[in-house]
Amino acid sequence: MQDSTHGKQARLMTKLTPLLCAIAATVLVSHSSSAQVQIPSLGDRISGLISLDDEYALGREFLRSIRRSSKTIADPLLNDYLMNVTHNLALHSELQDYRMSFIIVDSPELNAFAAPGGIIGVNGGLFLNAHTEGEFASVMAHEIAHVSQRHFARSVEDAQERRIPELATLLASIIVMSTSSPDTGQAAIMAAQGRSLENQLRFSRNNEAEADRLGIKTLYDAGYDPAEMPAMFERLMGLNRFGSRPPEFLLSHPVTESRVADTRGRASRYPARPADPKLEYQLMRARILVHYEVDPANAVTMFETALRDSKDDTSRRAAQYGLAVALGKNNDFVKAQEALDPLLTAEPNRIAFVVTRAELYTQGNEAGMAASFLQRHMSINPDNHPLTMAYAQALTASREYAEAARILENHTANRPEDHELWYVLAETQGLVGDVSKVHQARAEYFIQVGDFRSASEQLEYALRIESEKQNNAPLLARLRQKSLDVEQMGRSARDF
């Protein structure tokens, strides 16, 4: 029996040894090659593995998937605010590629994420839980650091570097198990797997620490108090401590006492900077609070209380604005206008106040007044996204469908990847009665959400309609080229 066991072990060693030798040789060759071959550089440490363009393409696929599978917040004021704040932070970061896209997922859960290619996303819940713009910006600065340091690509590189050595270790553990007691061999395998997991966790912790370090620097350079980052982390720990389930953000960005202490220590190295309450953030936060309040009457009561308890000018104006928005949602448009009036008198050109006045006019069946009110502001800021969308909404409510469609169609030149804009344009073209343009706008919408088959179908419908018209060669050529482009997009998406 003993001879038989030794024979099996010998035969197993005979089979595995060449494989281990081959793996070892591969490791040696790979290290030798990396020492001898000069990898082309595009200004980063890993451009030979995944290029910036590769990351950009991956990011666009991820963005389309999120749009397709998640409900998003289309509020132009909120989206414009997120873009402006994040772009300001990006200018003070180590980001090299400024092709960025933003998305607000319609969820009250706290979460934020960064994806390859400059995709920055937040849940509506981040506005609910970050009490100051500095706290909000600290999360954005952290996410920008993940993008600027290309942590996704570095994770791929790290996984590839670990794959062969860990496979060799695992195979060696199998040999140990074959030449010793089963318990010893099983322990060796578990140890090998444990080391692999530990390496992955260490790499993740290193990424988080690097994002914290660079995020604090970005935060300070962009004009914020760097102490806002540890303050936000402490708030997150409080949510985790008393909640039955940790927020989504903490599942991918674990916060510990040591991490809070580390960020607090780093922040203390910068000169002290007084906290700035930033009214614009408080206005956006008020909109989100009303958005997630199921009963508008409760929102009215909440902001009446906040207005009564306000201790400074910023909190007073934010509460006054929140009250106006809540009253509007409660269909009390007269009182809403009265609440907004003093804010507009003090700051007649603040976009948030202007758009809210127009929204209240439109919701209160005074869309003509909304359009007239917005015309002067549109002449001053012709490409402003919130103003443009409010103006188009007012025109549509006034049944000036053709003019609304023209405004929206021109606006797509500024925001060609805005899926919500293409959706609204398609609906507006339907009111105009231009069926071909409905299909064209729908095709663009489907492209932005990654439904390339539906996009192809919409373009085919448009081609049939346009083929029956005279003197239409340029448009037909554009539609045919677009159709070919969509087919290529579909193939590329399948390759991912």
RODO-2510 file (C-alpha; in nm, 4 decimals, decimal comma):
residues 496
     n   res          X          Y          Z
     1     m     0,0000     0,0000     0,0000
     2     q     0,2833     0,2366     0,0911
     3     d     0,4654     0,1582    -0,2361
     4     s     0,1458     0,2307    -0,4276
     5     t     0,1103     0,5710    -0,2577
     6     h     0,4730     0,6591    -0,3294
     7     g     0,4170     0,5577    -0,6914
     8     k     0,1166     0,7904    -0,7251
     9     q     0,3132     1,0761    -0,5718
    10     a     0,6031     1,0186    -0,8102
    11     r     0,3743     1,0112    -1,1105
    12     l     0,2039     1,3353    -0,9943
    13     m     0,5430     1,5034    -0,9484
    14     t     0,6425     1,3899    -1,2970
    15     k     0,3307     1,5567    -1,4399
    16     l     0,3512     1,8813    -1,2398
    17     t     0,7240     1,9531    -1,2436
    18     p     0,7415     2,0488    -1,6145
    19     l     0,4425     2,2806    -1,5638
    20     l     0,6074     2,4488    -1,2650
    21     c     0,9311     2,4829    -1,4618
    22     a     0,7400     2,6393    -1,7502
    23     i     0,5683     2,8858    -1,5140
    24     a     0,8999     2,9740    -1,3532
    25     a     1,0553     3,0251    -1,6945
    26     t     0,7626     3,2455    -1,7963
    27     v     0,8058     3,4579    -1,4845
    28     l     1,1796     3,4928    -1,5521
    29     v     1,1222     3,5793    -1,9171
    30     s     0,8570     3,8357    -1,8290
    31     h     1,0875     4,0040    -1,5766
    32     s     1,3767     3,9884    -1,8223
    33     s     1,1645     4,1317    -2,1018
    34     s     1,0380     4,4136    -1,8874
    35     a     1,3955     4,5032    -1,8061
    36     q     1,5063     4,5074    -2,1693
    37     v     1,2075     4,6367    -2,3677
    38     q     1,1254     5,0073    -2,3446
    39     i     0,7463     5,0382    -2,3306
    40     p     0,6105     5,3464    -2,5086
    41     s     0,4899     5,6059    -2,2600
    42     l     0,1947     5,8398    -2,2844
    43     g     0,2780     6,0144    -1,9602
    44     d     0,1674     5,7468    -1,7173
    45     r     0,3108     5,4352    -1,5620
    46     i     0,0884     5,1797    -1,7315
    47     s     0,0137     5,3104    -2,0787
    48     g     0,1688     4,9994    -2,2317
    49     l    -0,1006     4,7835    -2,0741
    50     i    -0,4196     4,9924    -2,1049
    51     s    -0,4069     5,3218    -2,2922
    52     l    -0,6043     5,6321    -2,2024
    53     d    -0,8149     5,5772    -2,5141
    54     d    -0,8872     5,2194    -2,4023
    55     e    -0,9990     5,3515    -2,0654
    56     y    -1,2139     5,6149    -2,2348
    57     a    -1,3881     5,3479    -2,4436
    58     l    -1,4412     5,1261    -2,1377
    59     g    -1,5799     5,4219    -1,9462
    60     r    -1,8312     5,5027    -2,2194
    61     e    -1,9567     5,1443    -2,2161
    62     f    -1,9911     5,1617    -1,8382
    63     l    -2,1770     5,4939    -1,8622
    64     r    -2,4202     5,3558    -2,1190
    65     s    -2,4817     5,0544    -1,8964
    66     i    -2,5564     5,2742    -1,5936
    67     r    -2,7949     5,4897    -1,7979
    68     r    -2,9679     5,1803    -1,9319
    69     s    -3,0076     5,0033    -1,5982
    70     s    -3,0504     5,2866    -1,3452
    71     k    -3,2973     5,5674    -1,3007
    72     t    -3,1157     5,8996    -1,3166
    73     i    -3,1986     6,2524    -1,2008
    74     a    -3,2476     6,4761    -1,5032
    75     d    -3,2696     6,8046    -1,3075
    76     p    -3,0523     7,0429    -1,5174
    77     l    -2,9604     7,2585    -1,2154
    78     l    -2,8258     6,9596    -1,0214
    79     n    -2,6400     6,8155    -1,3189
    80     d    -2,4870     7,1505    -1,4076
    81     y    -2,3793     7,2009    -1,0470
    82     l    -2,2105     6,8595    -1,0323
    83     m    -2,0263     6,9298    -1,3583
    84     n    -1,9057     7,2737    -1,2488
    85     v    -1,7818     7,1662    -0,9057
    86     t    -1,6070     6,8574    -1,0385
    87     h    -1,4451     7,0420    -1,3289
    88     n    -1,3091     7,3005    -1,0860
    89     l    -1,1590     7,0225    -0,8743
    90     a    -1,0221     6,8466    -1,1837
    91     l    -0,8327     7,1608    -1,2851
    92     h    -0,6457     7,1421    -0,9530
    93     s    -0,5823     6,7657    -0,9688
    94     e    -0,3299     6,5439    -1,1482
    95     l    -0,5876     6,4482    -1,4103
    96     q    -0,4397     6,4347    -1,7617
    97     d    -0,7471     6,3543    -1,9704
    98     y    -1,0274     6,6081    -1,9189
    99     r    -1,2864     6,4140    -2,1168
   100     m    -1,5256     6,3704    -1,8277
   101     s    -1,8884     6,2663    -1,7988
   102     f    -2,1202     6,2919    -1,5005
   103     i    -2,4289     6,1120    -1,3840
   104     i    -2,6625     6,1445    -1,0847
   105     v    -2,8336     5,8172    -0,9966
   106     d    -3,1815     5,8662    -0,8525
   107     s    -3,1291     5,6945    -0,5192
   108     p    -3,1336     5,8356    -0,1640
   109     e    -2,8608     5,5866    -0,0680
   110     l    -2,5186     5,7382    -0,0147
   111     n    -2,2811     5,6462    -0,2957
   112     a    -2,0270     5,7916    -0,5365
   113     f    -1,8095     5,6174    -0,7915
   114     a    -1,5406     5,6737    -1,0502
   115     a    -1,4998     5,4653    -1,3649
   116     p    -1,2234     5,4544    -1,6262
   117     g    -1,2252     5,7317    -1,8820
   118     g    -1,3377     6,0107    -1,6507
   119     i    -1,6823     5,8849    -1,5507
   120     i    -1,7881     6,0428    -1,2216
   121     g    -2,1175     5,9380    -1,0672
   122     v    -2,3043     6,0176    -0,7484
   123     n    -2,6292     5,9089    -0,5942
   124     g    -2,8762     6,1748    -0,4916
   125     g    -2,8057     6,0487    -0,1411
   126     l    -2,4633     6,2133    -0,1423
   127     f    -2,6339     6,5548    -0,1402
   128     l    -2,8485     6,4382     0,1505
   129     n    -2,5525     6,3226     0,3604
   130     a    -2,2844     6,5814     0,2780
   131     h    -2,3886     6,8851     0,4822
   132     t    -2,1453     7,1310     0,3212
   133     e    -1,9992     7,1812    -0,0244
   134     g    -1,6573     7,1042     0,1220
   135     e    -1,7773     6,7616     0,2364
   136     f    -1,9369     6,6991    -0,1029
   137     a    -1,6218     6,8191    -0,2815
   138     s    -1,4021     6,5947    -0,0648
   139     v    -1,5801     6,2881    -0,2041
   140     m    -1,5500     6,4234    -0,5585
   141     a    -1,1780     6,4988    -0,5089
   142     h    -1,1255     6,1444    -0,3848
   143     e    -1,3028     5,9994    -0,6904
   144     i    -1,1058     6,2243    -0,9274
   145     a    -0,7860     6,0920    -0,7709
   146     h    -0,8947     5,7361    -0,8539
   147     v    -0,9342     5,8478    -1,2165
   148     s    -0,6157     6,0574    -1,2352
   149     q    -0,4033     5,7762    -1,0903
   150     r    -0,5754     5,5251    -1,3204
   151     h    -0,6478     5,2820    -1,0393
   152     f    -0,8624     5,0641    -1,2638
   153     a    -0,5787     5,0003    -1,5074
   154     r    -0,3310     4,9555    -1,2240
   155     s    -0,5607     4,6955    -1,0677
   156     v    -0,5627     4,5066    -1,3978
   157     e    -0,1847     4,5292    -1,4148
   158     d    -0,1523     4,4111    -1,0566
   159     a    -0,3842     4,1159    -1,1209
   160     q    -0,1799     4,0122    -1,4244
   161     e     0,1467     4,0380    -1,2325
   162     r     0,0080     3,8264    -0,9502
   163     r    -0,1554     3,5628    -1,1671
   164     i     0,1495     3,3521    -1,2596
   165     p     0,3303     3,3662    -0,9217
   166     e     0,0067     3,2823    -0,7383
   167     l    -0,0628     2,9945    -0,9759
   168     a     0,2886     2,8636    -0,9122
   169     t     0,2322     2,8899    -0,5354
   170     l    -0,1013     2,7120    -0,5623
   171     l     0,0453     2,4308    -0,7724
   172     a     0,3328     2,3960    -0,5285
   173     s     0,0773     2,3622    -0,2494
   174     i    -0,0921     2,0810    -0,4436
   175     i     0,2435     1,9037    -0,4634
   176     v     0,2872     1,9495    -0,0882
   177     m    -0,0543     1,7934    -0,0374
   178     s     0,0423     1,5001    -0,2605
   179     t     0,3659     1,4345    -0,0721
   180     s     0,2444     1,4879     0,2849
   181     s    -0,0634     1,4444     0,4974
   182     p    -0,3884     1,5815     0,3517
   183     d    -0,4278     1,8273     0,6417
   184     t    -0,0859     1,9801     0,5776
   185     g    -0,1552     2,0151     0,2065
   186     q    -0,4966     2,1723     0,2649
   187     a    -0,3409     2,4214     0,5070
   188     a    -0,0815     2,5115     0,2431
   189     i    -0,3514     2,5767    -0,0177
   190     m    -0,5508     2,7915     0,2261
   191     a    -0,2363     2,9870     0,3113
   192     a    -0,1660     3,0462    -0,0594
   193     q    -0,5218     3,1658    -0,1178
   194     g    -0,5004     3,3843     0,1920
   195     r    -0,1825     3,5496     0,0657
   196     s    -0,3521     3,6146    -0,2695
   197     l    -0,6515     3,7806    -0,1001
   198     e    -0,4218     3,9794     0,1277
   199     n    -0,2296     4,1103    -0,1752
   200     q    -0,5541     4,2196    -0,3416
   201     l    -0,6764     4,3926    -0,0251
   202     r    -0,3401     4,5612     0,0245
   203     f    -0,3529     4,6949    -0,3307
   204     s    -0,7051     4,8241    -0,2703
   205     r    -0,6021     4,9896     0,0569
   206     n    -0,3062     5,1466    -0,1191
   207     n    -0,5401     5,2874    -0,3838
   208     e    -0,7692     5,4343    -0,1193
   209     a    -0,4778     5,5865     0,0726
   210     e    -0,3395     5,7403    -0,2464
   211     a    -0,6819     5,8782    -0,3407
   212     d    -0,7153     6,0295     0,0088
   213     r    -0,3712     6,1900    -0,0073
   214     l    -0,4185     6,3402    -0,3533
   215     g    -0,7823     6,4252    -0,2832
   216     i    -0,6875     6,6381     0,0160
   217     k    -0,4285     6,8239    -0,1911
   218     t    -0,6839     6,8802    -0,4690
   219     l    -0,9379     6,9969    -0,2147
   220     y    -0,6976     7,2552    -0,0716
   221     d    -0,5709     7,3736    -0,4108
   222     a    -0,9315     7,4234    -0,5273
   223     g    -0,9982     7,6575    -0,2340
   224     y    -1,1661     7,4267     0,0170
   225     d    -1,0786     7,3486     0,3773
   226     p    -0,8976     7,0097     0,3626
   227     a    -1,0397     6,9237     0,7063
   228     e    -1,3722     6,8686     0,5254
   229     m    -1,2508     6,5230     0,4128
   230     p    -1,1965     6,3726     0,7618
   231     a    -1,5193     6,5450     0,8692
   232     m    -1,7054     6,3629     0,5903
   233     f    -1,5373     6,0330     0,6796
   234     e    -1,6474     6,0752     1,0424
   235     r    -2,0024     6,1345     0,9239
   236     l    -1,9818     5,8163     0,7160
   237     m    -1,8591     5,6183     1,0156
   238     g    -2,1571     5,7453     1,2117
   239     l    -2,3944     5,6244     0,9405
   240     n    -2,2252     5,2855     0,9386
   241     r    -2,2364     5,2574     1,3174
   242     f    -2,6108     5,3069     1,3521
   243     g    -2,7345     5,1559     1,0277
   244     s    -2,8375     4,7940     0,9768
   245     r    -2,6535     4,7932     0,6436
   246     p    -2,3558     5,0147     0,5551
   247     p    -2,4017     5,2700     0,2744
   248     e    -2,2967     5,1524    -0,0720
   249     f    -2,0049     5,3948    -0,0656
   250     l    -1,8571     5,2202     0,2388
   251     l    -1,8702     4,8793     0,0715
   252     s    -1,6175     4,9955    -0,1893
   253     h    -1,4475     5,2650     0,0243
   254     p    -1,4133     5,1197     0,3772
   255     v    -1,3629     5,3901     0,6406
   256     t    -1,1810     5,3046     0,9630
   257     e    -1,0644     5,5012     1,2652
   258     s    -0,7076     5,4822     1,1369
   259     r    -0,8128     5,6167     0,7970
   260     v    -0,9944     5,9086     0,9584
   261     a    -0,6910     5,9787     1,1756
   262     d    -0,4620     5,9610     0,8719
   263     t    -0,6704     6,2090     0,6696
   264     r    -0,7021     6,4356     0,9721
   265     g    -0,3232     6,4325     1,0109
   266     r    -0,2711     6,5085     0,6416
   267     a    -0,5257     6,7910     0,6470
   268     s    -0,3523     6,9496     0,9491
   269     r    -0,0344     6,9972     0,7432
   270     y    -0,2093     7,2591     0,5299
   271     p    -0,2645     7,6181     0,6431
   272     a    -0,5931     7,6728     0,8242
   273     r    -0,8752     7,7894     0,6016
   274     p    -1,2118     7,9167     0,7273
   275     a    -1,5125     7,7096     0,6308
   276     d    -1,7247     7,8563     0,3521
   277     p    -2,0917     7,7453     0,3600
   278     k    -2,1314     7,7960    -0,0207
   279     l    -2,4902     7,8983    -0,0844
   280     e    -2,5137     7,7264    -0,4244
   281     y    -2,4543     7,3846    -0,2682
   282     q    -2,7182     7,4493    -0,0029
   283     l    -2,9653     7,5437    -0,2774
   284     m    -2,8967     7,2185    -0,4624
   285     r    -2,9247     7,0228    -0,1398
   286     a    -3,2640     7,1857    -0,0775
   287     r    -3,3832     7,0673    -0,4207
   288     i    -3,2740     6,7117    -0,3390
   289     l    -3,4442     6,7215     0,0016
   290     v    -3,7717     6,8202    -0,1681
   291     h    -3,7166     6,5606    -0,4426
   292     y    -3,7004     6,2750    -0,1917
   293     e    -3,9805     6,3952     0,0349
   294     v    -4,2849     6,1837    -0,0504
   295     d    -4,5334     6,4264     0,1067
   296     p    -4,4726     6,7861    -0,0178
   297     a    -4,6541     6,9216     0,2882
   298     n    -4,3849     6,7659     0,5087
   299     a    -4,1185     6,9428     0,3008
   300     v    -4,3002     7,2741     0,3512
   301     t    -4,3052     7,2196     0,7283
   302     m    -3,9394     7,1143     0,7293
   303     f    -3,8226     7,4325     0,5539
   304     e    -4,0529     7,6596     0,7556
   305     t    -3,8843     7,5189     1,0674
   306     a    -3,5382     7,5548     0,9120
   307     l    -3,6141     7,9160     0,8183
   308     r    -3,7312     7,9942     1,1702
   309     d    -3,4221     7,8295     1,3241
   310     s    -3,1655     7,9691     1,0780
   311     k    -2,8645     8,1274     1,2459
   312     d    -2,6869     8,2920     0,9504
   313     d    -2,7588     8,4484     0,6130
   314     t    -2,6639     8,1401     0,4092
   315     s    -2,8850     7,8992     0,6043
   316     r    -3,1683     8,1540     0,5965
   317     r    -3,1556     8,1947     0,2179
   318     a    -3,1208     7,8205     0,1639
   319     a    -3,4254     7,7555     0,3818
   320     q    -3,6195     8,0313     0,2028
   321     y    -3,5336     7,8723    -0,1330
   322     g    -3,6215     7,5236    -0,0104
   323     l    -3,9558     7,6564     0,1096
   324     a    -4,0278     7,8049    -0,2354
   325     v    -3,9448     7,4747    -0,4072
   326     a    -4,1499     7,2742    -0,1550
   327     l    -4,4513     7,5057    -0,1920
   328     g    -4,4261     7,4655    -0,5692
   329     k    -4,4243     7,0877    -0,5370
   330     n    -4,7297     7,1246    -0,3112
   331     n    -4,9018     7,3217    -0,5933
   332     d    -4,9189     7,6370    -0,3824
   333     f    -4,7704     7,8583    -0,6531
   334     v    -4,8732     8,1978    -0,5146
   335     k    -4,7001     8,1369    -0,1816
   336     a    -4,4055     7,9805    -0,3638
   337     q    -4,3586     8,2978    -0,5691
   338     e    -4,3862     8,5072    -0,2530
   339     a    -4,1139     8,2967    -0,0866
   340     l    -3,8876     8,3311    -0,3888
   341     d    -3,9409     8,7063    -0,4447
   342     p    -3,6950     8,8397    -0,1832
   343     l    -3,4237     8,6027    -0,3071
   344     l    -3,4660     8,7180    -0,6672
   345     t    -3,4734     9,0819    -0,5611
   346     a    -3,1405     9,0388    -0,3838
   347     e    -2,9818     8,8317    -0,6641
   348     p    -3,1809     8,8766    -0,9869
   349     n    -2,9247     8,6938    -1,2027
   350     r    -2,8560     8,3845    -0,9909
   351     i    -2,9420     8,0990    -1,2276
   352     a    -3,1014     7,8788    -0,9598
   353     f    -3,3463     8,1535    -0,8628
   354     v    -3,4225     8,2422    -1,2259
   355     v    -3,4893     7,8823    -1,3281
   356     t    -3,7045     7,8203    -1,0202
   357     r    -3,9158     8,1300    -1,0966
   358     a    -3,9666     8,0000    -1,4527
   359     e    -4,0529     7,6520    -1,3224
   360     l    -4,3146     7,7992    -1,0884
   361     y    -4,4673     8,0029    -1,3725
   362     t    -4,4822     7,6967    -1,5997
   363     q    -4,6212     7,4672    -1,3304
   364     g    -4,8804     7,7294    -1,2425
   365     n    -5,0154     7,7431    -1,6000
   366     e    -4,8363     8,0680    -1,6791
   367     a    -4,5876     7,9276    -1,9289
   368     g    -4,6021     8,2406    -2,1462
   369     m    -4,4799     8,4464    -1,8533
   370     a    -4,2045     8,1929    -1,7939
   371     a    -4,0845     8,2190    -2,1553
   372     s    -4,0906     8,6006    -2,1479
   373     f    -3,9118     8,6078    -1,8125
   374     l    -3,6359     8,3761    -1,9447
   375     q    -3,5721     8,5579    -2,2728
   376     r    -3,3488     8,8267    -2,1189
   377     h    -3,1494     8,5677    -1,9262
   378     m    -3,1144     8,3530    -2,2370
   379     s    -2,9680     8,6516    -2,4241
   380     i    -2,7072     8,6915    -2,1486
   381     n    -2,6329     8,3155    -2,1118
   382     p    -2,7420     8,1610    -2,4448
   383     d    -2,5806     7,8193    -2,3891
   384     n    -2,6573     7,7765    -2,0195
   385     h    -2,8031     7,4284    -1,9748
   386     p    -3,0578     7,4891    -1,6950
   387     l    -3,1831     7,8091    -1,8606
   388     t    -3,2127     7,6412    -2,2010
   389     m    -3,4086     7,3447    -2,0654
   390     a    -3,6399     7,5703    -1,8621
   391     y    -3,6984     7,7882    -2,1691
   392     a    -3,7762     7,4884    -2,3905
   393     q    -4,0126     7,3550    -2,1241
   394     a    -4,1933     7,6886    -2,1100
   395     l    -4,2215     7,7040    -2,4908
   396     t    -4,3585     7,3497    -2,5009
   397     a    -4,6142     7,4293    -2,2314
   398     s    -4,7100     7,7356    -2,4396
   399     r    -4,7596     7,5015    -2,7385
   400     e    -4,4775     7,6694    -2,9296
   401     y    -4,3516     7,3249    -3,0232
   402     a    -4,1469     7,4168    -3,3306
   403     e    -3,9507     7,6851    -3,1449
   404     a    -3,8922     7,4519    -2,8480
   405     a    -3,7632     7,1827    -3,0857
   406     r    -3,5333     7,4341    -3,2551
   407     i    -3,3887     7,5444    -2,9205
   408     l    -3,3333     7,1851    -2,8086
   409     e    -3,1860     7,0773    -3,1420
   410     n    -2,9338     7,3620    -3,1290
   411     h    -2,8517     7,2678    -2,7702
   412     t    -2,7535     6,9131    -2,8704
   413     a    -2,4451     7,0622    -3,0383
   414     n    -2,3258     7,1631    -2,6896
   415     r    -2,4287     6,8379    -2,5209
   416     p    -2,4164     6,5580    -2,7814
   417     e    -2,3885     6,2839    -2,5167
   418     d    -2,6766     6,4025    -2,2972
   419     h    -2,9260     6,1153    -2,3193
   420     e    -3,1942     6,3093    -2,1291
   421     l    -3,1696     6,5953    -2,3785
   422     w    -3,2148     6,3600    -2,6744
   423     y    -3,5173     6,2028    -2,5018
   424     v    -3,6839     6,5427    -2,4495
   425     l    -3,6045     6,6425    -2,8092
   426     a    -3,7657     6,3259    -2,9439
   427     e    -4,0815     6,3966    -2,7424
   428     t    -4,0880     6,7578    -2,8611
   429     q    -4,0403     6,6598    -3,2268
   430     g    -4,3368     6,4287    -3,1811
   431     l    -4,5464     6,7282    -3,0764
   432     v    -4,4202     6,9147    -3,3834
   433     g    -4,5241     6,6204    -3,6001
   434     d    -4,1827     6,5673    -3,7627
   435     v    -4,1733     6,1860    -3,7529
   436     s    -3,8326     6,1570    -3,9196
   437     k    -3,6724     6,3796    -3,6574
   438     v    -3,8463     6,1822    -3,3825
   439     h    -3,6692     5,8689    -3,5072
   440     q    -3,3368     6,0510    -3,5433
   441     a    -3,3517     6,1860    -3,1877
   442     r    -3,4589     5,8476    -3,0539
   443     a    -3,1633     5,6887    -3,2310
   444     e    -2,9280     5,9299    -3,0535
   445     y    -3,0958     5,8508    -2,7214
   446     f    -3,0560     5,4768    -2,7748
   447     i    -2,6899     5,5248    -2,8677
   448     q    -2,6268     5,7027    -2,5370
   449     v    -2,7864     5,4203    -2,3379
   450     g    -2,6070     5,1505    -2,5366
   451     d    -2,9114     4,9995    -2,7108
   452     f    -2,7527     4,9889    -3,0550
   453     r    -3,0108     4,7565    -3,2092
   454     s    -3,2929     4,9982    -3,1274
   455     a    -3,0774     5,2865    -3,2543
   456     s    -3,0300     5,1055    -3,5875
   457     e    -3,4045     5,0469    -3,6155
   458     q    -3,4805     5,4152    -3,5543
   459     l    -3,2277     5,5203    -3,8185
   460     e    -3,3821     5,2743    -4,0652
   461     y    -3,7262     5,4286    -4,0048
   462     a    -3,5818     5,7762    -4,0639
   463     l    -3,4085     5,6600    -4,3833
   464     r    -3,7352     5,5227    -4,5233
   465     i    -3,9120     5,8530    -4,4602
   466     e    -3,6316     6,0684    -4,6004
   467     s    -3,5881     5,8448    -4,9083
   468     e    -3,9336     5,9453    -5,0237
   469     k    -3,8439     6,3157    -5,0260
   470     q    -3,6851     6,5129    -5,3068
   471     n    -3,3477     6,6929    -5,2959
   472     n    -3,2511     6,5166    -4,9763
   473     a    -2,9122     6,3666    -5,0646
   474     p    -2,6982     6,5295    -4,7897
   475     l    -2,9288     6,4153    -4,5081
   476     l    -2,9581     6,0665    -4,6541
   477     a    -2,5796     6,0420    -4,6710
   478     r    -2,5503     6,1492    -4,3059
   479     l    -2,8128     5,8991    -4,1950
   480     r    -2,6483     5,6125    -4,3852
   481     q    -2,3105     5,6996    -4,2333
   482     k    -2,4692     5,7192    -3,8899
   483     s    -2,6216     5,3771    -3,9424
   484     l    -2,2787     5,2331    -4,0304
   485     d    -2,1287     5,4022    -3,7236
   486     v    -2,3941     5,2485    -3,4989
   487     e    -2,3280     4,9027    -3,6402
   488     q    -1,9596     4,9479    -3,5580
   489     m    -2,0467     5,0675    -3,2062
   490     g    -2,2538     4,7550    -3,1558
   491     r    -1,9687     4,5307    -3,2651
   492     s    -1,7233     4,7142    -3,0413
   493     a    -1,9587     4,6845    -2,7449
   494     r    -1,9875     4,3086    -2,8004
   495     d    -1,6068     4,2865    -2,8030
   496     f    -1,5996     4,4279    -2,4488
***
